[in-house]
Structures are given as C-alpha cells and as structure tokens.
Amino acid sequence: MLAEITAQLTSHREVIARIETELTPLIADTVTLLVETFTNGGKLLVMGNGGSAADAQHFVAEIVGRFKMERRALPAVALSTDTSILTAIGNDYGFEVVFSRQVEALALPGDLVVGISTSGNSPNVLKALELARSMGCRTVGLLGRDGGSIKSVCDVALVVSTTDTPRVQEGHITIIHILCDLMEKSMFSKQ
C-alpha cells in the first residue's frame, strides 16, 4: 500500500510539472480574460458534469466570495447548481442542452464562459461553448486527455494531458486556484 501511495503522489507531481511546462502561458492568457471580463462589466459562467460540476461550483464560490483578498464580489454563476433548471431542461429538451439553454438565457457579449470536461468530449459542454461563441462570449476549456472535441471551440484550451481522470481533476483545481489568485492580485492589490 505504501508503494501505491508513493506512486500516486509521483503521478500527481508529474502532471503538475507538465502543467507548468505546457500551460503557463495559457493560464496567463486566461487570467487576462478574467480581468478583462470583470473590468468591462461582464460575468463568468462555468459548467461541467460530475466532478467537473463540483469544480465549477468551487471556481464560482472563489469568485463571488473571495479567494485570499478582501474585495468586492464579482459576478459568476455555476450552471450546474440549480436542480430545478437542470431537471426541467433535461426533461423537456434533453440533457444535451442543460447548459446551452442557460447560456442562451444568461450570457451577454463580452462574458466569459468556461467549460470543464475531463474527457474534452462532454456533448452538453461542447454545445454550450459553441453557442457562447456565437453570442460573442469568450470561451475557455479546462480539459483533459487531448482536449477532445471541445478544444476547437475554446479561445483558450487548458488541457491537462493525461488519461488519468483523478490527475486531470487535480490539475484543474490547481489551475482554478492559480486563476483566482492572479486575478485578485491583478485587479485588487493596488487598492
């Protein structure tokens, strides 16, 4: 058992090292998109399924509440949290549109829409990001594996390039924390 624990921690460190090597400039680009969105009066919409839904909620909680700094609340919505909306849309239209229907209702040009998918192929996330782009929103993907079909509809694709889903999720939450920290420092450290 001890060897397995060591192996898993080693795998985690390898994925984090790849994120540093492969994604640092793209993370910086995403921070810029966040700052531009909030500075220009836009909002953040975030979505995902399963563990990625939990990550979407976590991301939004850090934005609306705070990450580390005392600051004003920023506008952000997790599209995976309202069970009445999710079940009504899923029942009436199908699960493939549970996020795109919300994007249609809530997104405005200049908003930032983030889709989280460990496979990069979640049909409902793909459909919502396609719609968001057509509406004049910026799009970011927190993705896994090779980025899948979602990668092509993202202005910035943050692809944690491993097939090990738990390591992808660990990479995503690390990236989310970096985004929140650098966004806060960029927007609020001079106040």
C-alpha positions as CSV (number, residue, x, y, z in Angstrom):
1,M,0.0,0.0,0.0
2,L,2.8,2.4,0.8
3,A,4.3,1.9,-2.6
4,E,0.9,2.7,-4.3
5,I,0.6,5.9,-2.3
6,T,4.1,6.9,-3.4
7,A,3.2,6.0,-7.0
8,Q,0.1,8.2,-6.9
9,L,1.9,11.1,-5.4
10,T,4.6,10.8,-8.0
11,S,2.0,10.7,-10.7
12,H,0.4,13.9,-9.3
13,R,3.8,15.7,-9.3
14,E,4.4,14.7,-12.9
15,V,1.1,16.1,-14.0
16,I,1.7,19.4,-12.1
17,A,5.2,19.6,-13.7
18,R,3.6,19.1,-17.2
19,I,1.1,21.9,-16.4
20,E,4.0,24.2,-15.6
21,T,5.8,23.3,-18.8
22,E,2.8,23.2,-21.2
23,L,0.2,25.6,-19.8
24,T,1.9,28.5,-18.0
25,P,1.4,31.0,-20.9
26,L,-2.2,29.8,-21.4
27,I,-3.0,30.2,-17.7
28,A,-1.7,33.8,-18.0
29,D,-3.9,34.3,-21.0
30,T,-6.9,33.1,-19.0
31,V,-6.1,35.5,-16.2
32,T,-6.1,38.3,-18.7
33,L,-9.6,37.2,-20.0
34,L,-10.9,37.1,-16.4
35,V,-9.6,40.5,-15.6
36,E,-10.9,42.0,-18.9
37,T,-14.3,40.4,-18.4
38,F,-14.8,41.7,-14.9
39,T,-13.2,45.1,-15.7
40,N,-15.6,45.6,-18.6
41,G,-18.7,44.7,-16.5
42,G,-19.0,41.1,-17.8
43,K,-19.7,37.9,-15.9
44,L,-18.3,34.4,-15.6
45,L,-20.4,31.4,-16.4
46,V,-18.9,28.0,-15.6
47,M,-20.2,24.4,-16.2
48,G,-19.2,20.8,-16.0
49,N,-20.6,17.4,-15.2
50,G,-20.0,15.2,-12.1
51,G,-16.6,16.1,-10.5
52,S,-16.3,18.9,-13.1
53,A,-19.6,20.3,-11.8
54,A,-18.1,20.4,-8.3
55,D,-15.1,22.2,-9.7
56,A,-17.4,24.7,-11.5
57,Q,-19.1,25.4,-8.2
58,H,-15.7,25.8,-6.4
59,F,-14.4,28.2,-9.0
60,V,-17.6,30.4,-8.8
61,A,-17.5,30.3,-5.0
62,E,-14.0,31.7,-5.0
63,I,-15.0,34.5,-7.5
64,V,-18.3,35.6,-5.8
65,G,-16.9,35.2,-2.3
66,R,-13.2,35.6,-2.2
67,F,-10.1,33.7,-2.8
68,K,-7.5,35.3,-0.5
69,M,-8.1,39.0,-0.6
70,E,-10.9,41.1,0.9
71,R,-12.5,42.6,-2.2
72,R,-15.9,43.3,-3.8
73,A,-17.9,40.3,-5.0
74,L,-17.6,39.5,-8.7
75,P,-20.4,38.2,-11.0
76,A,-20.1,34.5,-11.6
77,V,-22.6,31.6,-12.0
78,A,-22.1,27.9,-11.9
79,L,-24.6,26.4,-14.5
80,S,-24.6,23.0,-12.7
81,T,-26.2,24.1,-9.4
82,D,-29.9,24.7,-9.9
83,T,-31.6,21.3,-9.8
84,S,-35.0,22.7,-10.9
85,I,-33.4,24.3,-14.0
86,L,-31.3,21.2,-14.8
87,T,-34.2,18.7,-14.4
88,A,-36.7,20.9,-16.2
89,I,-34.4,21.4,-19.2
90,G,-33.3,17.8,-19.1
91,N,-36.8,16.5,-19.0
92,D,-38.3,18.9,-21.6
93,Y,-35.4,19.2,-24.1
94,G,-32.8,16.7,-23.2
95,F,-29.6,16.6,-21.1
96,E,-27.5,17.7,-24.1
97,V,-28.9,21.3,-23.7
98,V,-28.9,21.7,-19.9
99,F,-26.0,24.2,-20.2
100,S,-26.7,25.8,-23.6
101,R,-30.2,26.7,-22.6
102,Q,-28.8,28.6,-19.6
103,V,-26.1,30.2,-21.7
104,E,-28.9,31.4,-24.0
105,A,-30.7,32.9,-21.1
106,L,-27.8,34.4,-19.1
107,A,-24.8,35.2,-21.4
108,L,-24.2,38.5,-23.0
109,P,-21.4,39.5,-25.4
110,G,-18.2,40.0,-23.5
111,D,-19.0,37.4,-20.9
112,L,-16.5,34.6,-20.2
113,V,-17.9,31.1,-20.4
114,V,-15.8,28.2,-19.0
115,G,-16.4,24.6,-19.7
116,I,-14.8,21.9,-17.6
117,S,-14.6,18.3,-19.0
118,T,-12.0,15.7,-18.1
119,S,-12.6,13.9,-21.4
120,G,-12.8,17.0,-23.5
121,N,-15.9,15.5,-25.1
122,S,-18.9,16.3,-23.0
123,P,-21.7,17.0,-25.5
124,N,-23.6,19.4,-23.3
125,V,-20.5,21.4,-22.5
126,L,-19.5,21.5,-26.2
127,K,-23.0,22.7,-27.3
128,A,-23.0,25.4,-24.7
129,L,-19.5,26.7,-25.6
130,E,-20.4,26.7,-29.3
131,L,-23.5,28.8,-28.5
132,A,-21.5,31.1,-26.2
133,R,-19.0,31.8,-29.0
134,S,-21.8,32.6,-31.5
135,M,-23.2,35.0,-28.9
136,G,-20.0,37.0,-28.7
137,C,-18.6,35.5,-25.5
138,R,-15.1,34.4,-24.9
139,T,-14.6,30.7,-24.2
140,V,-12.2,28.7,-22.1
141,G,-11.9,25.0,-21.6
142,L,-10.5,23.2,-18.7
143,L,-10.0,19.9,-20.4
144,G,-8.2,16.5,-20.1
145,R,-6.7,13.9,-22.4
146,D,-6.0,15.6,-25.7
147,G,-8.7,18.3,-25.3
148,G,-11.2,16.3,-27.3
149,S,-13.9,18.0,-29.4
150,I,-14.3,20.9,-27.0
151,K,-10.7,22.2,-27.6
152,S,-11.6,23.5,-31.0
153,V,-14.4,25.9,-29.7
154,C,-12.2,27.5,-27.0
155,D,-10.4,30.8,-27.2
156,V,-8.1,29.2,-24.6
157,A,-7.9,25.5,-24.1
158,L,-6.2,24.4,-20.8
159,V,-5.6,20.8,-21.5
160,V,-4.2,18.6,-18.7
161,S,-2.7,16.0,-20.9
162,T,-3.2,12.7,-19.1
163,T,-5.9,10.0,-19.4
164,D,-6.0,9.5,-15.6
165,T,-9.2,11.3,-14.6
166,P,-8.3,12.0,-11.0
167,R,-5.0,13.6,-12.1
168,V,-6.9,15.7,-14.6
169,Q,-9.2,16.9,-11.8
170,E,-6.3,17.7,-9.5
171,G,-4.7,19.7,-12.3
172,H,-8.0,21.6,-12.9
173,I,-8.4,22.6,-9.3
174,T,-4.7,23.7,-9.2
175,I,-5.3,25.8,-12.3
176,I,-8.5,27.3,-10.9
177,H,-6.7,28.3,-7.7
178,I,-3.9,30.0,-9.7
179,L,-6.5,31.8,-11.9
180,C,-8.3,33.1,-8.8
181,D,-5.1,34.2,-7.1
182,L,-3.7,36.0,-10.0
183,M,-7.0,37.6,-11.0
184,E,-7.4,39.0,-7.5
185,K,-3.8,40.3,-7.4
186,S,-4.2,41.9,-10.8
187,M,-7.5,43.6,-10.0
188,F,-7.3,44.4,-6.3
189,S,-3.7,44.5,-5.0
190,K,-3.3,48.3,-5.9
191,Q,-6.4,49.3,-3.8
